[in-house]
Structure formats: C-alpha cells, structure tokens
C-alpha cells in the first residue's frame, strides 16, 4: 500500500516542476495531441459499445429514486476527499460544514443513500487535489486524455493519485478487491448515466476532441475559483478612454 505522505510529497514535487503558468482553455498546452486523439478514439469506442449501452439499460431498468439513492451513496462515499481539500485550501468553515454533512448523511441518511444534509442547509461541495494545486497557483500543465478516465491534465492526473487515499476503498485489503472493483464499476455506470443528456450536444460537434478539451479546461478553471474565475489575459490592446487615441495593455 502506498504511503499517503510520500505520495503527496512526490505529487507536489512533480507539480512544481511542471510549471506554474496557466494557459487559456482555447489555447491549451497539448503537445501530446496525436497520442491524446488515439486515446480519445479508444475511449469513445469503449463508450459506444460498452459503457453507453449499459448506462442506457441502467436508466431504463432502475427507477429515478433508486438512481438518486445510488448517486447519493457514491457521492457520500467519496466525500472525505472534499473535506480534506477544503483544509488544504484553507476553507476551514466549509470544511467543518462538509464534515457535518458527511456525518449527517452517513447516519440519518442511511449511509448516504438519502441526502438529508442539503435539506438542513448543508449544501454539497466538490473539491479535489487538482483544484487545490490550482488554488496554490500551479498551472494545469499538459492536457491529457487518460485511458478510460477521460480528459485530464498533468495537474489533475497528479490530483487523482493524491486523492486516492481519501476513498475508503483504498484501505481495503486484497481480500476485498471484488468490492473495490464492484464500486468502481457502479460508479462508472452511474457517472455515464448522469451524462446521457449531454450526448446530443456532443454529437453536433464537428471535432468532438476539441470540444471536450475546451469544455473540460473551462469547467476545471471555474471549479478552482468556485465559479468565479479571473478574466483570462490574452494580451489584447484595450482602447485608451483618455481620448489620446492610444491604447493600453
């Protein structure tokens, strides 16, 4: 089993080596685009013939209350990740509220199947170590298309590794691998089912790879700043309002 502290130190080191600059979503660093497109094609094929049909069948068979319960349970199971990253980002009030949310849903919510915390004024948050690195000023690095996992970046891939110990399944011994794999499979089907409504939008794109890349990077930048990302600096000349006819950066 990996040492979480050692993994954290290694991940932070790689993140700082990868650089601190941020690139606009419309002009990302994608030197691996030829490879990324191959991986995207592989993922798309796997989705088309396996994950998408299974997700559609799941939606057809399972009533909405059951799907909501499954979604709530999986969200609650991985919620320690949000609490830990609240602390990393110095969001101490939010961390305390998220801890209360986890405890309330895990008990009164029957293991998280019911989301009773939201009704009591404890909203759901979503934080991860990729976002934490972004808040620390670490740039996203290269855009990556990961096999089966989908779009990511150097920064977010590191975040996936560091966040792993916050998932309770990480601490299960080898005798419970079947449980870990079962939860992972259910999570994948649940996530794909939640994205079925977006299929029509994706099908209308001329270049799905570019669309997914831009949408992902924009969404991640928004998440890092809690929905209020700073304006991108494209180095455009801004007209000078003084009437001198000049311009200013």
Backbone bond lengths (Angstrom), bond angles and torsions (degrees), N, CA, C in turn:
res aa  C-N    CA-C-N  psi(-1)  N-CA   C-N-CA  omega(-1)  CA-C   N-CA-C  phi
1 X - - - 1.463 - - 1.524 109.68 -
2 X 1.278 117.18 139.25 1.449 121.36 -177.30 1.519 110.88 -70.54
3 X 1.309 115.87 147.18 1.457 121.80 172.76 1.516 107.88 -80.93
4 X 1.357 119.36 116.64 1.464 120.80 -176.19 1.516 112.89 -60.35
5 X 1.340 117.46 -37.46 1.457 120.47 -179.17 1.521 110.52 -66.13
6 X 1.342 116.03 -43.12 1.462 120.29 178.96 1.524 110.73 -64.22
7 X 1.350 115.93 -40.35 1.466 119.72 178.07 1.516 111.21 -63.39
8 X 1.337 116.74 -39.12 1.457 121.03 179.91 1.522 110.85 -64.81
9 X 1.333 116.88 -45.02 1.461 120.70 -179.77 1.523 110.51 -63.54
10 X 1.346 116.91 -44.28 1.461 120.30 -179.90 1.522 111.17 -63.80
11 X 1.322 116.13 -41.50 1.457 119.79 -178.54 1.521 111.38 -65.58
12 X 1.320 116.45 -42.30 1.465 119.81 178.82 1.524 111.28 -64.16
13 X 1.326 116.21 -38.21 1.456 119.88 178.53 1.516 111.41 -62.26
14 X 1.329 115.96 -47.43 1.462 120.14 178.92 1.520 110.82 -62.64
15 X 1.335 116.47 -38.60 1.461 120.32 -178.85 1.522 111.01 -63.28
16 X 1.320 117.12 -44.04 1.457 119.61 -179.40 1.530 111.36 -69.38
17 X 1.330 116.30 -34.72 1.459 119.16 177.73 1.525 110.58 -66.18
18 X 1.358 116.15 -32.55 1.464 119.63 -176.85 1.520 112.80 -70.64
19 X 1.319 117.98 -12.31 1.462 120.93 175.28 1.508 112.76 105.76
20 X 1.333 115.65 159.87 1.456 121.36 -174.41 1.519 113.22 -108.15
21 X 1.316 118.80 -2.43 1.450 120.52 -175.01 1.521 110.86 -76.69
22 X 1.325 114.71 147.52 1.459 121.44 175.87 1.517 109.41 -109.11
23 X 1.326 116.23 133.64 1.465 121.04 178.80 1.518 109.32 -106.06
24 X 1.355 118.74 142.69 1.461 120.88 177.20 1.525 111.16 -59.95
25 X 1.332 116.32 148.80 1.466 120.76 -178.86 1.525 111.64 -61.09
26 X 1.346 116.94 -29.83 1.467 120.73 -178.94 1.532 112.22 -78.04
27 X 1.336 116.67 -16.95 1.465 120.64 179.35 1.529 109.14 -135.62
28 X 1.316 117.22 63.10 1.462 120.65 -175.51 1.522 112.46 -76.54
29 X 1.300 115.43 164.89 1.462 120.63 171.55 1.527 107.21 -82.19
30 X 1.313 115.60 111.05 1.462 120.28 -177.42 1.525 109.92 -138.15
31 X 1.350 116.81 58.36 1.470 118.55 -179.26 1.526 112.76 -67.11
32 X 1.336 116.68 -16.65 1.465 120.68 179.61 1.526 111.73 -96.84
33 X 1.327 117.73 21.13 1.456 120.19 -175.25 1.524 113.76 -53.64
34 X 1.341 120.08 -43.95 1.479 118.22 178.36 1.530 112.52 -57.52
35 X 1.333 116.10 -42.88 1.467 119.89 178.87 1.525 110.18 -70.45
36 X 1.335 115.98 -42.47 1.460 120.25 179.70 1.528 111.71 -58.92
37 X 1.335 116.08 -37.74 1.469 118.85 179.76 1.530 111.26 -67.90
38 X 1.316 116.91 -34.98 1.465 120.26 176.77 1.528 109.62 -64.95
39 X 1.331 115.76 -43.91 1.465 120.16 179.20 1.527 110.19 -65.04
40 X 1.340 115.65 -39.82 1.462 118.74 178.14 1.535 111.00 -61.31
41 X 1.314 116.58 -41.58 1.469 120.29 179.19 1.529 110.43 -62.85
42 X 1.329 115.75 -40.26 1.468 120.00 176.81 1.527 110.55 -62.00
43 X 1.346 116.42 -47.59 1.460 120.78 179.55 1.531 111.32 -61.32
44 X 1.335 115.41 -41.55 1.456 120.08 -178.89 1.529 110.88 -64.20
45 X 1.329 116.53 -39.86 1.463 120.56 178.42 1.526 110.81 -65.58
46 X 1.338 116.22 -44.56 1.460 120.15 178.41 1.523 111.09 -62.19
47 X 1.341 115.58 -37.97 1.459 119.63 179.03 1.525 110.66 -68.61
48 X 1.314 116.35 -43.26 1.461 121.32 -175.18 1.535 111.96 -63.54
49 X 1.331 116.05 -39.23 1.461 119.25 -172.68 1.530 113.90 -102.20
50 X 1.332 117.66 -13.20 1.468 119.16 -177.50 1.530 111.49 -125.89
51 X 1.331 116.21 -67.48 1.460 119.57 -168.96 1.529 112.83 -67.93
52 X 1.331 116.71 -44.22 1.466 119.96 -178.73 1.534 112.15 -62.45
53 X 1.341 118.95 -48.18 1.472 118.46 177.73 1.528 113.11 -61.32
54 X 1.335 116.50 -39.60 1.467 119.69 179.57 1.524 110.23 -65.03
55 X 1.338 116.91 -41.85 1.463 121.07 179.88 1.529 110.84 -63.59
56 X 1.328 117.16 -41.51 1.466 120.61 179.24 1.527 110.58 -65.35
57 X 1.310 116.71 -39.88 1.463 120.41 178.53 1.530 110.14 -66.50
58 X 1.312 116.00 -38.36 1.468 121.28 177.98 1.532 110.54 -61.02
59 X 1.321 116.64 -45.12 1.466 121.13 179.15 1.525 110.44 -65.36
60 X 1.333 116.89 -37.18 1.461 120.55 -178.62 1.521 112.48 -69.99
61 X 1.330 116.10 -33.47 1.468 120.13 -175.57 1.523 112.12 -89.47
62 X 1.330 117.19 -44.50 1.467 121.25 -173.88 1.524 111.13 -86.90
63 X 1.321 118.50 124.22 1.472 121.04 176.54 1.531 110.70 -62.45
64 X 1.314 116.29 158.52 1.459 121.36 -177.62 1.532 112.96 -55.61
65 X 1.350 120.42 -43.02 1.475 118.90 179.01 1.528 113.51 -58.61
66 X 1.335 116.37 -37.47 1.463 119.69 178.48 1.528 110.34 -68.09
67 X 1.333 117.00 -43.66 1.465 120.33 179.45 1.531 110.67 -63.69
68 X 1.327 116.12 -37.43 1.466 119.59 177.52 1.518 110.73 -65.37
69 X 1.327 116.71 -41.12 1.464 120.36 178.30 1.514 112.37 -63.43
70 X 1.346 116.62 -41.99 1.463 120.91 177.54 1.524 110.46 -63.22
71 X 1.320 116.43 -44.42 1.458 121.16 179.62 1.528 110.67 -62.23
72 X 1.334 116.91 -42.95 1.465 120.90 178.65 1.523 111.39 -63.60
73 X 1.324 116.43 -42.33 1.465 120.78 -178.61 1.529 110.76 -62.40
74 X 1.325 116.73 -47.37 1.461 120.63 -178.92 1.520 111.18 -65.05
75 X 1.328 117.06 -39.03 1.462 120.58 177.79 1.517 110.95 -63.78
76 X 1.331 116.47 -42.16 1.463 120.65 179.89 1.524 111.38 -67.52
77 X 1.333 116.39 -36.16 1.459 121.07 -178.74 1.526 111.60 -61.52
78 X 1.321 116.53 -37.84 1.465 120.49 -177.24 1.528 112.78 -98.10
79 X 1.326 117.58 8.71 1.457 120.11 -175.44 1.533 114.29 -68.12
80 X 1.338 120.61 -23.37 1.464 118.88 174.16 1.531 112.80 -55.17
81 X 1.328 117.21 -29.46 1.474 120.59 176.59 1.513 110.67 -58.06
82 X 1.312 117.17 -43.62 1.464 120.81 179.61 1.523 111.09 -65.35
83 X 1.318 116.99 -43.12 1.467 120.68 -178.23 1.525 110.92 -62.85
84 X 1.320 116.77 -45.45 1.463 120.80 179.86 1.521 111.03 -61.86
85 X 1.324 116.91 -43.93 1.456 119.95 -178.82 1.516 112.47 -74.52
86 X 1.326 118.43 -24.15 1.465 120.69 168.25 1.528 109.37 -55.56
87 X 1.326 115.42 -46.34 1.467 120.41 -178.65 1.523 111.18 -66.45
88 X 1.342 116.75 -42.99 1.460 120.39 178.79 1.531 111.20 -59.03
89 X 1.325 117.00 -31.53 1.462 121.82 -177.81 1.528 112.31 -95.08
90 X 1.335 115.71 9.09 1.466 121.86 178.66 1.528 112.58 62.22
91 X 1.323 117.07 28.82 1.462 121.65 174.67 1.537 107.78 -94.46
92 X 1.313 115.11 71.33 1.455 120.13 -170.05 1.532 112.50 -69.48
93 X 1.324 117.29 -39.73 1.466 120.13 177.77 1.518 110.55 -64.42
94 X 1.332 115.98 -44.00 1.460 119.82 178.69 1.519 111.08 -65.20
95 X 1.330 116.85 -36.67 1.461 120.16 179.07 1.519 111.03 -62.83
96 X 1.340 116.87 -42.33 1.466 120.45 178.88 1.523 110.53 -64.51
97 X 1.349 116.43 -41.86 1.462 120.14 178.90 1.525 111.04 -65.27
98 X 1.336 116.58 -39.34 1.466 120.00 -179.81 1.523 111.28 -69.31
99 X 1.340 116.84 -32.76 1.465 119.62 175.56 1.525 110.23 -65.51
100 X 1.323 116.36 -42.41 1.463 120.15 176.53 1.524 110.62 -62.37
101 X 1.330 115.91 -38.78 1.461 120.10 178.54 1.524 110.49 -61.94
102 X 1.325 116.94 -45.68 1.458 121.28 -179.87 1.525 111.17 -61.36
103 X 1.322 116.86 -45.96 1.462 120.73 -178.17 1.530 111.20 -66.16
104 X 1.329 116.43 -40.69 1.459 120.13 -178.79 1.519 111.64 -67.04
105 X 1.320 116.58 -45.75 1.466 119.49 -179.59 1.529 111.68 -69.66
106 X 1.335 116.85 -31.63 1.466 120.25 -178.84 1.522 111.81 -72.83
107 X 1.322 117.37 -23.47 1.465 121.58 -178.65 1.528 110.53 -103.87
108 X 1.326 116.27 -74.94 1.466 120.36 -178.93 1.523 111.64 -64.67
109 X 1.327 116.18 -26.21 1.465 120.34 179.84 1.506 114.17 -88.78
110 X 1.336 117.11 11.04 1.471 122.93 176.71 1.530 110.80 55.74
111 X 1.312 115.42 62.82 1.452 120.29 177.75 1.511 114.01 72.95
112 X 1.333 116.17 16.18 1.459 119.66 178.07 1.520 113.79 95.32
113 X 1.328 117.26 -0.82 1.465 119.78 179.97 1.530 110.44 -63.90
114 X 1.336 115.34 -36.71 1.466 121.20 176.58 1.521 109.32 -105.13
115 X 1.302 116.50 135.16 1.464 121.18 178.33 1.525 108.91 -95.29
116 X 1.335 115.10 78.02 1.462 119.43 -179.73 1.524 111.25 -81.13
117 X 1.340 117.19 -19.95 1.459 120.81 -176.27 1.523 112.01 -66.71
118 X 1.330 116.59 -39.49 1.463 119.56 -179.39 1.526 110.84 -61.14
119 X 1.320 117.05 -38.98 1.461 120.98 -179.60 1.524 112.25 -68.58
120 X 1.338 117.10 -19.39 1.465 120.21 179.01 1.524 112.32 -96.22
121 X 1.326 116.54 7.09 1.465 119.82 177.25 1.510 114.60 93.21
122 X 1.341 117.21 20.80 1.462 121.25 177.43 1.528 107.67 -114.33
123 X 1.333 117.58 89.50 1.472 120.15 -175.53 1.515 112.18 -70.30
124 X 1.307 114.42 159.32 1.463 121.46 178.29 1.523 110.29 -80.97
125 X 1.329 116.43 137.93 1.455 122.44 173.87 1.524 109.11 -120.21
126 X 1.298 115.71 164.56 1.462 120.64 179.89 1.523 108.85 -136.93
127 X 1.307 116.10 105.41 1.464 121.68 178.34 1.519 108.84 -127.11
128 X 1.321 117.01 145.32 1.453 121.39 175.46 1.523 108.86 -145.61
129 X 1.328 116.60 172.59 1.462 118.90 -173.89 1.520 112.15 -71.71
130 X 1.326 117.87 -24.79 1.460 119.51 172.72 1.518 110.85 -61.29
131 X 1.344 116.24 -43.65 1.458 120.24 176.05 1.522 110.89 -65.19
132 X 1.323 116.02 -39.08 1.466 119.93 179.28 1.523 110.95 -59.94
133 X 1.326 116.99 -45.57 1.462 119.95 178.14 1.523 110.68 -60.71
134 X 1.337 116.47 -38.63 1.459 120.38 177.02 1.515 111.64 -62.85
135 X 1.337 116.99 -41.25 1.459 121.20 177.78 1.526 111.44 -65.68
136 X 1.316 115.80 -28.20 1.467 120.40 177.85 1.534 111.96 -80.39
137 X 1.315 116.87 -1.27 1.456 120.66 177.67 1.508 115.06 93.77
138 X 1.331 117.57 10.93 1.463 121.25 179.75 1.522 109.21 -83.70
139 X 1.324 117.35 127.09 1.459 121.57 178.31 1.512 112.06 -67.37
140 X 1.323 115.95 163.65 1.463 120.05 -175.55 1.523 113.29 -73.80
141 X 1.339 117.29 -14.74 1.460 119.28 -178.98 1.517 111.06 72.81
142 X 1.321 116.87 -144.58 1.454 121.84 -179.51 1.522 110.24 -84.71
143 X 1.320 114.95 146.88 1.456 120.28 171.76 1.519 108.38 -74.43
144 X 1.332 116.41 138.02 1.456 121.80 -178.64 1.525 109.80 -130.98
145 X 1.309 116.24 141.73 1.454 121.75 169.39 1.528 106.18 -110.42
146 X 1.324 115.91 107.31 1.456 120.71 -174.92 1.522 110.94 -87.99
147 X 1.328 118.31 138.49 1.462 120.68 177.40 1.529 111.13 -56.67
148 X 1.325 116.76 126.48 1.458 125.42 178.37 1.533 113.49 70.88
149 X 1.331 118.45 -34.96 1.462 121.00 -178.93 1.527 112.10 -79.47
150 X 1.333 117.53 -28.29 1.448 120.59 178.31 1.515 113.74 92.22
151 X 1.349 117.45 -154.06 1.470 121.12 -173.70 1.519 112.43 -66.37
152 X 1.342 114.39 144.37 1.454 120.86 179.45 1.524 107.91 -161.85
153 X 1.303 116.67 -172.20 1.456 123.53 172.98 1.525 107.44 -141.42
154 X 1.307 115.98 172.74 1.464 118.54 176.09 1.518 110.23 -56.37
155 X 1.332 115.92 -44.42 1.464 120.96 -179.12 1.524 111.71 -63.59
156 X 1.335 116.65 -45.30 1.460 119.66 -176.79 1.522 112.24 -72.70
157 X 1.335 117.01 -30.18 1.461 119.66 176.13 1.530 110.22 -65.58
158 X 1.333 116.20 -40.02 1.467 120.33 174.35 1.521 109.65 -62.21
159 X 1.336 115.39 -41.45 1.455 119.55 179.03 1.522 112.67 -59.35
160 X 1.336 116.81 -39.05 1.462 120.39 178.09 1.528 111.26 -58.86
161 X 1.331 115.83 -41.21 1.466 120.05 -178.81 1.523 111.44 -68.57
162 X 1.329 116.65 -43.49 1.463 120.40 -177.35 1.528 111.26 -70.31
163 X 1.318 116.92 -33.92 1.464 120.59 -179.56 1.520 112.87 -74.22
164 X 1.311 116.77 -16.67 1.479 119.75 -173.85 1.527 113.02 -53.93
165 X 1.341 120.86 -43.26 1.468 119.46 -178.36 1.527 114.10 -66.99
166 X 1.339 118.08 -13.96 1.466 119.02 178.45 1.529 112.03 -79.46
167 X 1.330 116.99 -9.75 1.466 121.11 177.07 1.528 108.24 -87.25
168 X 1.322 118.35 124.01 1.469 120.29 -178.10 1.520 114.06 -54.55
169 X 1.328 118.82 -29.25 1.464 120.51 -179.29 1.530 111.96 -66.72
170 X 1.345 116.90 -19.44 1.460 120.52 179.13 1.528 110.96 -61.77
171 X 1.320 116.16 -30.27 1.467 121.06 -173.16 1.521 112.56 -93.25
172 X 1.333 117.66 2.40 1.452 119.73 176.23 1.522 110.31 -75.45
173 X 1.319 117.25 142.87 1.460 120.04 179.73 1.526 110.38 -79.48
174 X 1.312 114.74 176.67 1.459 120.64 -174.98 1.520 114.25 -60.28
175 X 1.333 117.20 -24.49 1.458 120.10 -179.51 1.521 112.48 -69.94
176 X 1.345 115.52 -12.44 1.459 119.50 -178.07 1.531 111.87 -114.48
177 X 1.319 115.97 23.77 1.470 119.03 178.18 1.524 111.32 -59.30
178 X 1.330 115.82 -33.88 1.467 119.55 180.00 1.532 110.98 -60.46
179 X 1.343 116.23 -35.63 1.454 120.16 -179.87 1.526 110.52 -71.48
180 X 1.329 115.61 -41.62 1.461 119.92 178.56 1.519 111.25 -60.94
181 X 1.335 116.29 -46.77 1.459 120.06 -179.65 1.523 111.56 -67.51
182 X 1.314 117.38 -35.37 1.468 120.70 179.04 1.525 110.95 -65.25
183 X 1.328 116.23 -44.33 1.465 120.07 178.65 1.520 110.41 -65.31
184 X 1.318 117.32 -38.83 1.461 120.68 178.45 1.524 110.73 -63.47
185 X 1.343 116.92 -41.60 1.466 120.64 179.77 1.525 110.90 -65.71
186 X 1.316 117.02 -43.93 1.464 120.63 178.93 1.526 110.37 -64.01
187 X 1.333 116.60 -38.93 1.465 120.98 178.59 1.523 111.01 -62.05
188 X 1.337 116.11 -42.42 1.466 120.20 -179.56 1.529 110.81 -64.49
189 X 1.323 117.11 -43.98 1.463 120.53 179.97 1.528 110.36 -66.85
190 X 1.330 116.40 -40.94 1.468 120.47 179.10 1.521 111.37 -62.76
191 X 1.335 116.41 -44.08 1.463 120.22 179.08 1.521 110.65 -63.29
192 X 1.324 117.12 -43.39 1.468 120.04 -179.65 1.520 111.17 -65.73
193 X 1.317 116.94 -36.37 1.458 120.15 177.81 1.526 110.77 -64.33
194 X 1.333 116.48 -36.36 1.469 120.30 179.06 1.521 111.97 -68.36
195 X 1.329 116.80 -19.60 1.462 120.87 -177.00 1.521 113.50 -101.71
196 X 1.313 117.91 4.24 1.463 120.38 -176.89 1.527 112.07 -60.85
197 X 1.315 116.44 -35.64 1.466 119.51 -178.45 1.522 112.57 -66.29
198 X 1.341 116.69 -19.63 1.461 120.08 -178.98 1.526 112.98 -85.81
199 X 1.327 117.49 -4.63 1.457 120.86 -176.56 1.526 111.99 -60.49
200 X 1.320 116.74 -41.67 1.469 119.83 -177.63 1.530 111.59 -61.57
201 X 1.326 116.37 -38.42 1.468 120.02 178.77 1.523 110.14 -64.71
202 X 1.318 116.29 -43.77 1.460 120.75 -177.89 1.526 111.08 -65.65
203 X 1.306 116.69 -37.66 1.470 120.59 -178.13 1.521 112.42 -66.97
204 X 1.319 117.77 -20.03 1.458 121.65 -178.84 1.533 113.08 -85.94
205 X 1.332 117.09 -5.62 1.460 120.86 -176.71 1.532 111.74 -84.63
206 X 1.326 115.33 137.83 1.460 120.38 176.95 1.524 111.55 -69.10
207 X 1.329 115.91 -39.14 1.463 120.85 178.99 1.523 107.00 -128.48
208 X 1.308 116.15 97.29 1.469 120.66 -175.66 1.522 111.75 -64.83
209 X 1.308 116.28 -34.48 1.473 119.82 179.96 1.527 110.36 -60.04
210 X 1.334 116.96 -49.42 1.462 120.78 -179.64 1.523 111.29 -64.18
211 X 1.324 116.57 -39.77 1.462 120.14 179.81 1.525 111.02 -62.62
212 X 1.327 116.75 -47.12 1.467 120.86 -179.88 1.518 110.52 -64.11
213 X 1.320 117.23 -40.77 1.465 120.69 -179.68 1.528 110.97 -61.14
214 X 1.326 116.69 -49.27 1.464 120.52 -178.71 1.524 111.28 -65.10
215 X 1.336 116.51 -45.30 1.460 120.38 -178.70 1.527 111.00 -62.31
216 X 1.330 116.48 -41.45 1.461 120.37 -179.37 1.526 111.31 -64.32
217 X 1.315 117.02 -48.04 1.456 120.54 -177.51 1.523 111.50 -65.60
218 X 1.324 117.18 -37.66 1.463 120.03 177.10 1.528 110.90 -65.95
219 X 1.319 115.85 -42.25 1.464 119.68 -179.92 1.518 111.31 -64.51
220 X 1.328 116.59 -40.37 1.468 119.80 -179.52 1.529 111.33 -67.94
221 X 1.321 117.12 -40.56 1.457 120.07 177.77 1.521 110.67 -63.04
222 X 1.331 116.46 -39.25 1.458 120.08 177.58 1.525 111.12 -65.56
223 X 1.325 117.41 -40.29 1.460 121.13 -179.08 1.523 111.92 -65.19
224 X 1.315 116.32 -37.87 1.465 120.39 -178.97 1.523 111.06 -59.68
225 X 1.330 115.36 -38.02 1.468 120.36 -177.88 1.525 111.79 -105.23
226 X 1.331 116.59 26.32 1.464 121.94 174.34 1.525 112.77 52.88
227 X 1.313 115.43 41.72 1.450 120.73 176.29 1.510 115.39 86.32
228 X 1.330 117.22 0.44 1.473 121.40 -179.88 1.524 110.79 -128.64
229 X 1.342 117.69 64.66 1.466 119.72 -178.41 1.521 110.84 -68.79
230 X 1.340 117.86 150.17 1.462 119.94 176.43 1.515 111.00 -67.21
231 X 1.315 116.09 153.42 1.460 120.14 178.82 1.518 109.52 -62.14
232 X 1.356 115.72 137.10 1.455 119.84 179.11 1.529 109.70 -69.14
233 X 1.313 116.37 140.84 1.459 121.57 176.99 1.523 108.77 -97.76
234 X 1.329 116.59 104.11 1.454 121.58 -179.87 1.529 112.07 -98.01
235 X 1.349 116.45 5.35 1.466 122.05 178.85 1.534 112.07 62.55
236 X 1.334 116.40 31.43 1.454 119.57 175.67 1.531 109.28 -78.02
237 X 1.321 116.01 150.02 1.451 120.12 173.97 1.518 109.58 -75.32
238 X 1.316 116.11 132.91 1.456 121.68 179.13 1.519 108.17 -105.31
239 X 1.343 118.20 128.18 1.465 119.93 -178.72 1.526 111.97 -55.61
240 X 1.320 114.58 139.68 1.456 120.68 179.21 1.517 108.84 -82.12
241 X 1.349 117.36 118.98 1.456 122.03 -177.89 1.519 113.08 -76.25
242 X 1.330 117.83 -1.70 1.460 120.05 -176.44 1.521 112.17 -76.47
243 X 1.359 116.65 -11.95 1.462 119.56 179.35 1.509 113.16 87.88
244 X 1.329 116.97 4.09 1.463 120.26 -178.73 1.510 113.05 -79.45
245 X 1.371 114.70 -9.00 1.455 118.77 179.13 1.492 113.67 84.18
246 X 1.332 117.19 -1.68 1.449 120.56 179.73 1.501 110.75 -87.11
247 X 1.275 115.47 -169.53 1.454 121.00 177.89 1.510 108.28 -142.12
248 X 1.305 114.21 162.38 1.448 119.46 179.13 1.508 108.02 -135.31
249 X 1.308 115.88 153.90 1.462 122.04 -178.18 1.526 109.40 -79.24
